[in-house]
């Protein structure tokens, strides 16, 4: 009995210790980027919990003062981190500038083929006048169409990042974690995609979804783009 009590006490102490750990720079940036009207955010500091500067880019739908209060509240409520408002620098852009600042990729084409040996998905994405293609393949006896389309979409995104991010160390890796077809009684079906984004400061899970309006392939590709498009400005400058 004494041993079990000691083990339980140790576990409780460990959970309390973990909860008291200072949040990482990546966690702080991720919290800010989830806020409404935030386009991008960068945090400069000397380590977990030690913040020197917070630089945030927002659209023009709300004032910098309002967004600044949101940032302070979110960091305090979600991470238990109090940041002096004087350390938060907020830049605001016009609608046209915001669209230019976000390197959003658009779906151009999807093809899927199966022969006796293999199945292959090909997805082409575009931005401005450039196009980027990604391929994903699997044995013909064991493949999942939606997952392959999601993987091909990420491979096309990776092709784009190879041209947009010159430094290999700053270029993130993208991995499909899960693809689901979700149905609702009073709403149209949708596809949800979970993507793991791996970069120099750690990794995070991104979620995206898209309704099935034309076909499942298009929904899978659009859900994948929905997961990652808002994060691209963080890596592309």
N, C-alpha and C positions, 0 to 999 in steps of 0.2 A: 504493500500500500504506500509506504514511504517513498519508494522508488518512483511509482506512478505519479504521486503528488509532485515530486521534484521535477519530473519530466514535463508535467503540465505547466508548472511554474516557469520553467525554462522557456517553454514555447510562448507563453504569454509575454515574458520579458523580451523575447526575440521580436515578437510582433510590435511591441511598444517601441523597441529600439529602431526597427525598420521604419515605423511611422514618423519617427523624429529625425530621420535623415534629411539633410537639406536637398531640395530639388536640383536636378542637373540643369545645365544650360539648355539642353535639348528639350527637356520637359517644360521649361519656362517658355521657350519659343513656340512649342506646339500648343500650349495653352493660349497664348496670345493669338496665334494664327487661326484658331477656331472661332474667334470672336467676330461678330457681325461687322461688316465694312472694312475689315483688315485684309489687305492684299499681300503683305509680306512683313516679316519681322526678323530682326537680328539682335541678339543679346551679346554684349561684351562683358566679360567678368574674369575673375581669377580662379573660379572653381564653383562647385555646388553652393548655392546660396549667397555667393559673393558677387553681387551685380554692380558693375560700373556704369554701363550705359545700355539703354533699350532704344533701338531705332525701329520705328514702325511706319509703314506706308499704308494710307487708307484712301478710300474713294471719297467722293464729295457728297455723299448722301447724309452724313452726320458731321457735326463739328469735331475738331480735334479734342476739344475739352470734354465732350461727351464720351468719346472713345477712350480718352485717357482715364476717365473715371471707371469705365468698364474694365480696363486693363488692371488697374489697382485692385478693384473688387474681385476679379477673377483670380488673380495671383494670391490674394489673401484667402479667399474661400476655398479654392481648389488645392493650393499648394502650401497654404500657411505662410506665405512669403510677403512681407511688407516692403514695398519699394517706394522710395521717395519720388514724388511726382516730378521733381527737378531732374531726375535721371532719365525720364521718359521723353524722347524726342519724336514728334509725330509730324510727318510730311503728308500733305494732301494733294491729290491730283485731280484733274478734270476728267470727265467721262472718256474723252478720246484718248487721253494719256493713260488712263487706267486700262483701257482695252489694249493699248500698245505695250503696256508694262507686263501684261499677262501673256506668256507664250503659250496660249491655248492651241492644242492640236485638234484638227477636225478629221472625222472619219471620211475617207474617200472611197474605199472599195474593200470588199471581203470576198474571198473565194475559198471553196473547200472541195477537196478531191480525195477519193479513196480508190486504191487498186488492191491487188492481191497481197501486196507486201506492207503498204503503209497508208496512213491517212495524213493529210497535210492541210493546214489552214494558212492562208496568206492574208494579211491585213495591211492596207496602205493608208497612211495618215498624211495630212497636208497642213502646212502653215505658210501663208502668203503664196509664193509661187513654187515652193519646195515640197517634195513628197518623200516619205520615208516608209519603207516596207519591212515587215517582220514576218518570219515563218515559224511555224511550230508543227512538229510531226510526232507520230506515235504509230506503233504496230497496228495493222488493219484489224487484228483480232481483239484489240483492247484499246479503245480510245473514247474520250468524252468530247463531243463537239464544242460545247460551250467553254469548257476549260481550255481547249486548244485555241479557240478564238481569242480568249482573254490573254493567253500566253503570247500569241502572235502579236496582239496589240501592244503588249509591254515590250516585245522585241523591237517593234517599230518605234516606240518611244525611246528605247535605248539607242537606236540609230540616230534619232534626232539629237539626243544628248551628246553623242560622240562629235557632232558638228557644232553644238552650242556651248559645250563645256570643254575647254582645252586641257585643263588640268585633270589628269586621271584620278588624282587623290580626292578631288571634289565631286567627281561623278558618282551618283548613287547607283545601287543595284536594286532591281525591282523583281519581286517574286510573287506569283499567284499563290495565295493560300487556300482560298475557297471560292467556288462559284455555285450559286443557288438560283433555281427558278422558284419564285414565290408567287402564290396565288391568293387572291382575296375574293370573298363572296360578292361584294358590291363594287369592286374595282378591277381594273385590268391587271393581268399578270405582269410581273416585273422580274428582272434579273438583278441579283446583288453580287458584288465581287469584293473580296477582301484581298488587299495587296500588302505585302511587307516591303517597306522601303528601308534599305540599309545604307547608312552613310557613315562618315568619319566620327560622328558624335553618338552613334548608336543605331537603333532601329525603331521603327514605329509601324503600326498597322493602320492602313487607310481603307476606308469603306466607300463604295460607290454603288449607285443603283440607277436603273433605267427602265422605263415601261416597255413592254413588248407591243410595239405599234405596227411594225411591218413583218419582222421575222426575229427569231431567237438569236441568230448570229449578230445582227445589228445591235440588239439590246445588250448582248454580252460585251461587245466592243465599246459601246457607249457607257456602260456601267464601269468598265475598266478606266476609261478616260475620266469619268466623273470622280473616280477615286484619286487620281493623280494630278489632274490638270491644275488645281489650285496650289499644289505644292511645287510645281515647276519653277515659279519665279524665285524660289529660295535658292535654286542651283544655277539658274540662268541669269546672267547679269549683262 
